[in-house]
Amino acid sequence: MTTPSSSPSPAAPPGCPAHHGASLGADGLRRLYGPEADEDLAGVYEKLRAEHGPVAPALIHNDVRVWAVLGHSENLHMVRTPSQYTRDSRVWSAVKDGRAGPDHPLAPVFTWQPMCSFAEGAEHQRLRGAVTGAMAGLDHRGIRRHINRYSNKLLNGICEKGEADLVGQFAEHLPMMVMLHVLGMPEDYSERMVQAARDMIKGTETAIASNAYVMEALTRHVVRRRTQPEEDFTSALIAQPQQLTDTEMAEHLRLVLIAAYEATANLIANVLRMVLTDPRFRAQLSGGQMTVPEAVEQSLWDEPPFSAMVGYFAKQDTQLGGQQIKAGDGLLLGIQPGNVDPVVRPDLSANMQGNRSHLAFSGGPHECPGQDIGRAIADTGVDALLMRLPDVELAVDEAALSWRSSILSRHLVSLPVTFGKRPPQDVTARPMAQVPTPRTSWEVSSPMPEAQVPPAAPVPQPAASAPAAAPAPVRRKGAWRRFLEWWRGY
């Protein structure tokens, strides 16, 4: 990720085909932007697949030509073959001749920077090794407890109202709260940070200011951790033997923060929509036949948080999907179209439980290193919400839901719901702050039968005006239920 260019885009000449809304551009190639793509980009991909096969010529912004890789195996071959394809956009012919210059709308996404997501070879191993080494030391069980606590803190803000927008009031905030905690900077969480994180990758007029706000906070944090290390990801990254500079530190913290935030916010929203609107999932979740993590995995197949990535670039003349790829050509990693490739998914309604071969986290040397954290935030957050609000229902017809689409992702705008009003819970206490008294007897599934004692002879009792009511029997929680509540931080 890089800083958006401050240079304004040149005004389009009158009648410019890239601006009049047509779905076809030069040489009759389909555009992956514009009205038709914004309305149904998945449909455009399917038209390209029908016309050209698993690899199709297409146009991105400013009618720059790329190869849209639509096949599942073709995408995997591309990301797993660094000898033929690179993430270094400096080899892209469109960058060399200025067609994809610094004023291109997608320049913040593909412009090269010295980060592990763009580097290759030994430099990639050095930078990525530092990131993965720091992540290896994370306490994932402790992170899940914090996810649960932050989830319940957000739910406390809506539980008494009986209605909420689960995108704006939950999905967009939980990943930022968790990721700032992982980085060791929870004090920087604010509405401004949330909005800046979403704004800085959209190429808006305020993207530069949003990027500066995020980078200032991250740079300040790096300087602080150099002198005051603690048990967090930032301190672990500083301590790695690769000895990243302050600039490298801040850039990689931004990469981890923004990539994890954007992907996880979309993932949570998609999973919640699926659970609320698809009867298969709600029925199975309620009946115990499907876990929330399995619903998350199904969503990663059907609605990946990032639908595509720009891009990969050919280092030499080669072939892919029956197409002749020339050195310097740009290629689009087609995550969403690859996930619905009929070769691997002839029946899109088939359940994908237990299958993690989707492209949601890319693959090869540049596979997302933080995918386990993203999964943990999504499944723990959704699970906490369903436990607190088991009667949550969609407040509008499913057809009324709307999305914001781009070539990179598809955002659910809002998810209005209703539920029974409830009092807030105490989330200030640390999980397991009060250790229970050790048990002397353990209940596995049902209490052990009491010893059979012969009944004593009846003793005559004086008549009473009314029999006393017998106390209601108290059913103890089973061991599994108590374990789940302990694990989730209740």
SVG drawing of the C-alpha trace seen along z (x, -y; Angstrom):
<svg xmlns="http://www.w3.org/2000/svg" viewBox="-56 -19 75 69">
<polyline fill="none" stroke="black" stroke-width="0.4" points="0.0,0.0 1.3,-3.4 0.3,-7.0 -2.2,-8.3 -0.9,-10.9 -1.7,-14.5 -1.8,-15.4 -5.3,-15.8 -6.3,-13.6 -6.4,-15.4 -9.9,-16.3 -11.4,-13.9 -11.8,-15.2 -15.3,-15.5 -16.7,-12.2 -14.0,-10.2 -15.2,-6.5 -13.7,-5.9 -16.1,-8.4 -19.4,-8.0 -20.6,-4.9 -20.1,-2.3 -19.2,1.2 -16.8,1.7 -13.6,-0.1 -10.8,0.0 -10.9,3.1 -14.2,4.1 -12.6,5.1 -14.9,5.1 -14.3,2.6 -13.9,3.7 -15.1,0.3 -17.9,-2.1 -21.7,-1.7 -22.0,1.9 -19.1,3.1 -20.3,1.1 -23.8,2.7 -22.7,6.3 -18.9,6.9 -19.4,10.7 -21.7,10.7 -18.9,9.0 -16.5,11.6 -18.8,14.4 -19.2,12.7 -15.5,12.6 -15.2,16.3 -17.8,17.2 -16.1,15.2 -12.4,15.9 -12.0,18.7 -10.1,18.7 -7.9,15.8 -9.5,12.8 -8.3,9.4 -10.0,6.5 -9.7,2.9 -9.1,1.2 -9.4,-2.6 -8.3,-4.9 -8.7,-1.9 -5.4,-0.4 -5.3,3.2 -4.8,6.1 -5.4,9.9 -8.2,10.8 -7.3,14.2 -10.7,16.0 -9.8,19.6 -9.0,21.1 -6.0,23.2 -4.7,20.3 -4.8,17.9 -2.9,20.4 -0.3,21.0 0.3,17.3 0.7,16.6 2.9,19.7 5.3,19.1 7.5,16.1 9.9,17.1 7.3,15.9 5.1,13.4 6.0,10.7 4.3,8.1 6.9,5.5 4.9,3.1 8.1,1.4 8.2,4.1 4.7,3.3 4.7,1.8 1.8,-0.5 3.9,-2.0 7.0,-2.4 5.1,-4.3 3.0,-6.4 -0.4,-4.9 -0.5,-3.8 1.3,-6.7 1.1,-8.3 -2.2,-10.0 -3.9,-6.7 -6.9,-6.0 -5.4,-2.7 -1.9,-4.0 -2.1,-3.7 -2.7,0.0 -0.1,1.0 2.7,-1.6 5.9,0.2 7.2,-0.4 9.9,1.4 7.5,3.6 7.2,7.4 4.0,7.3 6.0,5.8 9.5,7.2 10.8,10.4 13.7,12.8 16.0,12.2 14.5,8.9 11.0,10.4 12.3,13.2 14.0,10.6 10.9,8.4 8.3,11.1 10.4,13.1 10.3,10.2 6.5,10.0 5.9,13.8 8.4,14.0 6.6,11.3 3.2,12.9 4.5,16.3 4.8,14.9 1.2,13.7 -1.0,15.2 -3.9,16.3 -6.0,17.5 -5.5,14.2 -6.4,12.3 -9.7,14.3 -10.5,13.2 -9.9,9.5 -12.0,10.0 -14.9,11.2 -14.5,8.3 -14.4,5.7 -17.4,7.4 -19.4,7.1 -18.3,3.6 -19.8,2.7 -22.9,4.7 -23.4,2.8 -23.8,-0.3 -26.8,1.1 -28.3,3.8 -30.7,1.5 -32.1,-0.1 -33.5,3.1 -32.2,2.0 -28.9,1.4 -26.9,1.2 -24.5,4.1 -22.2,2.7 -21.7,-0.8 -22.0,0.1 -20.2,3.4 -18.5,4.8 -16.6,1.6 -15.4,1.0 -14.5,4.5 -11.5,5.2 -10.0,1.8 -10.3,2.2 -8.7,5.6 -5.9,4.7 -4.9,1.6 -4.7,3.8 -2.5,6.3 -0.2,3.5 -0.1,2.2 -1.9,-1.1 -5.4,-0.8 -5.4,-4.4 -5.4,-5.4 -8.8,-3.8 -11.3,-6.5 -14.0,-7.1 -11.4,-9.1 -9.0,-6.1 -11.9,-3.9 -12.9,-6.3 -9.4,-7.1 -8.6,-3.4 -11.5,-3.0 -11.0,-6.3 -7.3,-6.0 -7.6,-3.1 -10.6,-4.6 -8.6,-7.3 -10.9,-10.1 -10.0,-13.7 -9.4,-13.2 -7.3,-10.0 -4.0,-11.8 -5.0,-13.4 -6.4,-10.1 -3.1,-8.3 -1.1,-11.0 -3.3,-10.7 -2.7,-6.9 1.0,-7.1 1.6,-9.8 0.0,-7.6 2.0,-4.5 5.3,-6.4 4.7,-7.9 4.0,-4.4 7.2,-2.9 9.3,-5.6 7.6,-5.0 8.2,-1.2 11.8,-1.6 12.4,-3.0 9.5,-1.3 9.0,2.2 5.9,4.2 4.3,7.5 2.7,6.6 3.2,7.1 5.2,3.9 7.7,4.7 8.1,8.2 8.6,6.8 11.3,4.4 13.1,7.3 13.3,9.4 16.9,10.1 16.1,8.4 16.4,5.0 13.8,3.1 14.3,-0.7 11.7,-3.1 10.3,-3.7 10.1,0.0 8.4,0.5 5.7,-2.1 5.0,-0.9 4.6,2.7 2.4,1.8 0.2,-0.1 0.1,2.9 -0.9,5.2 -3.4,2.7 -5.2,1.6 -5.2,5.0 -6.5,6.8 -9.0,4.1 -10.6,3.8 -10.7,7.5 -12.1,8.4 -14.7,5.6 -16.1,6.9 -15.9,10.5 -17.9,9.9 -20.6,8.0 -20.8,10.7 -21.1,13.5 -23.7,11.7 -25.8,11.0 -25.5,14.7 -26.5,15.9 -29.5,13.5 -30.8,14.1 -29.8,17.6 -32.2,20.1 -29.6,22.9 -27.1,21.2 -29.5,19.9 -31.2,23.2 -27.9,25.1 -26.4,22.7 -29.5,22.9 -29.6,26.7 -25.9,27.1 -25.0,28.6 -22.7,25.8 -20.3,23.7 -19.7,20.1 -16.1,20.8 -17.7,23.0 -20.0,20.2 -17.0,17.9 -15.3,20.3 -18.4,20.6 -18.5,16.8 -14.8,16.7 -15.8,18.8 -19.0,17.0 -18.2,13.4 -14.4,12.9 -13.5,9.7 -11.3,8.6 -12.8,9.6 -9.6,8.9 -6.1,7.6 -4.0,5.4 -1.8,6.9 0.8,9.3 3.1,8.6 4.8,11.0 8.6,11.1 8.9,13.0 6.8,14.2 4.7,17.1 1.3,18.8 -1.6,18.9 -5.1,20.3 -4.5,20.6 -3.5,16.9 -0.1,15.6 1.2,13.4 4.0,11.0 6.7,9.7 5.5,6.5 1.8,7.4 -0.3,6.7 -2.6,9.4 -5.5,9.1 -5.7,11.7 -9.3,12.7 -10.3,13.8 -14.1,13.8 -14.2,15.2 -11.7,17.9 -13.8,18.9 -16.8,19.6 -14.8,21.2 -17.1,24.0 -14.1,26.3 -13.8,26.5 -17.4,25.5 -19.8,26.9 -22.6,26.5 -22.4,23.2 -25.1,24.2 -23.0,27.1 -21.7,26.7 -18.0,26.0 -17.5,27.0 -13.9,28.1 -12.6,26.8 -10.0,24.0 -8.7,24.0 -10.4,20.7 -8.4,17.6 -9.6,15.2 -6.1,14.9 -4.3,15.3 -1.5,17.9 2.2,18.5 4.9,16.3 2.5,13.4 -0.2,15.3 -1.8,13.2 0.3,13.9 -2.5,12.6 -5.4,14.7 -5.7,16.6 -6.3,13.3 -8.9,12.3 -10.7,15.6 -10.5,15.3 -12.0,11.7 -14.8,12.8 -15.9,16.0 -15.4,14.8 -17.2,11.5 -20.1,13.1 -20.4,15.8 -20.4,13.2 -23.2,11.3 -25.3,14.3 -24.9,15.3 -25.9,11.8 -28.7,11.3 -30.0,14.7 -33.3,13.3 -31.6,10.8 -33.5,10.5 -33.1,8.4 -35.2,5.2 -35.7,4.8 -36.3,7.1 -33.1,8.7 -33.7,7.0 -33.4,3.6 -29.8,4.2 -27.2,2.3 -23.5,2.5 -20.7,0.2 -18.6,1.9 -15.1,1.4 -12.7,3.4 -11.1,4.4 -14.0,5.2 -17.7,5.1 -18.9,3.4 -22.2,4.0 -23.5,0.4 -25.6,1.3 -27.3,4.2 -30.3,2.9 -31.5,5.4 -34.0,5.6 -33.8,7.7 -35.2,7.8 -33.9,5.1 -31.3,6.2 -29.3,4.7 -25.6,4.1 -22.9,6.5 -19.9,5.7 -16.9,5.8 -14.4,4.0 -13.3,7.0 -10.5,9.1 -11.6,12.6 -11.3,15.0 -10.4,12.2 -12.3,14.0 -11.0,17.6 -13.8,20.0 -13.3,22.2 -11.8,25.6 -14.5,28.2 -14.5,31.4 -16.9,33.3 -17.1,33.1 -20.2,33.4 -19.6,34.6 -23.1,35.0 -25.5,35.7 -25.2,35.9 -24.4,39.2 -27.3,41.1 -27.6,40.7 -27.1,43.7 -30.3,45.6 -31.3,45.3 -34.3,47.1 -37.1,44.7 -37.6,43.9 -40.8,44.8 -43.4,42.0 -43.8,39.6 -47.3,38.1 -47.4,34.4 -49.9,31.9 -52.3,30.7 -51.3,27.5 -53.5,24.9 -51.6,25.1 -48.7,27.1 -45.4,25.2 -44.3,24.8 -41.4,27.0 -38.3,25.1 -37.8,25.3 -34.9,27.7 -31.8,26.0 -30.2,27.5 -26.4,27.2 -24.5,26.3 -22.7,29.1 -18.9,29.1 -18.9,28.3 -21.2,25.2 -19.0,24.0 -15.9,24.4 -17.4,22.5 -18.3,19.6 -14.8,19.6 -13.2,19.7 -15.4,16.8 -14.5,14.6 -17.9,14.7"/>
</svg>
